Amino acid sequence: MITNWLDYVNQHDVDKVVELYADDATLWGTFSEIRRDGRTLVREYFRHFLNLDSLEAAVTQITRRHLGDVTLYSGQYVFRYRQDGADRQV
């Protein structure tokens, strides 16, 4: 569920975040210039991403879609962090 993802991101817990992704997941992260295919590359992304200084995430909108036995969650979120002594928001 998206709330678990948000909690783990805010706890900076790479292992728990990555466990939420399938072995063959595809991720195009907010802070990535490349698409990450598979858990190994997803883990690489979150190791870097969750080390941003003072990183906090907040979900601003959630959409849930049911497709048979599968539920897809998508939404919008905001990331706040510090970089080069300045507060940033993406």
N, C-alpha and C positions, 0 to 999 in steps of 0.2 A: 504494500500500500504506500501511497505517496507520503503519508505522514511518517512512516518508518524511514524512508529515504531522507526526508528533511531532518529528522532527529539524528540520524547517523552522520549526515553531512555536518550538522552543527556540533556534533561531538568529535568531528574529525577522525572518525573510525573507518579507515580504508577497508578493512576486512568485512565489516558489516555492510557497508555500501555495496561493495563488489558482490557479496552473496545475493543481493537482490537482482542481479543481472544473470541471464541465461548464459550457458557456456558459449553459445554462438551469437551473443548479443552484438548489436551494432550501436555505437555511440558517436555522435558528433558533438563533442563538449563545447560549452560556451567559451572556454579558454584554449581551444585546440584548433589548429589549422588543418588537421588531418582527421579522417574518419577512423574510429577505433573498432576493429572487428575482432571479437573474441575477448574472453575474460582477461587474458594476459595484457592486452593493450588497454582495456578498460581500467585495470588495476594501475597500470603505468600513469594513465591520465589522472586518476584520483590521488595517487601519491603526490603528484605535483600540485594539483588543484587544492587539495585539503591542507597544504602547507602554506597557502597564502596567509599573510599576517592578518590576524583578527578576522578571519573569514566568518561570515554569518550568512545564512540563506533564509529567505522567506517566500512562501508561495502566495501569489496574489490572485490566482484563478486556477481552478481544477475542473477538468472535463473528464467524465467517465463514460465509456462506451462499452456496451455488451455485444460481443460477437459470438454467438453460440455459448460455448463453455468458457470463453476467454473474456476477460475484462481488461480494457486498455485505459490507462490514465495518462492524460497529458495536461499541460497547463503552462502558466506563466509564473515566473519567479524572479526574485531580485537577489543578487549577491552583493554584499558589502564587505570591503576589506581595506587594508592599508598598503600603500605602495609608495616608495620614495618619500615617506613622511606625510603623504596626503591620503585622506579618506577617498575611496573610490566606490562607485556603484555601477553595476552592470545588470 
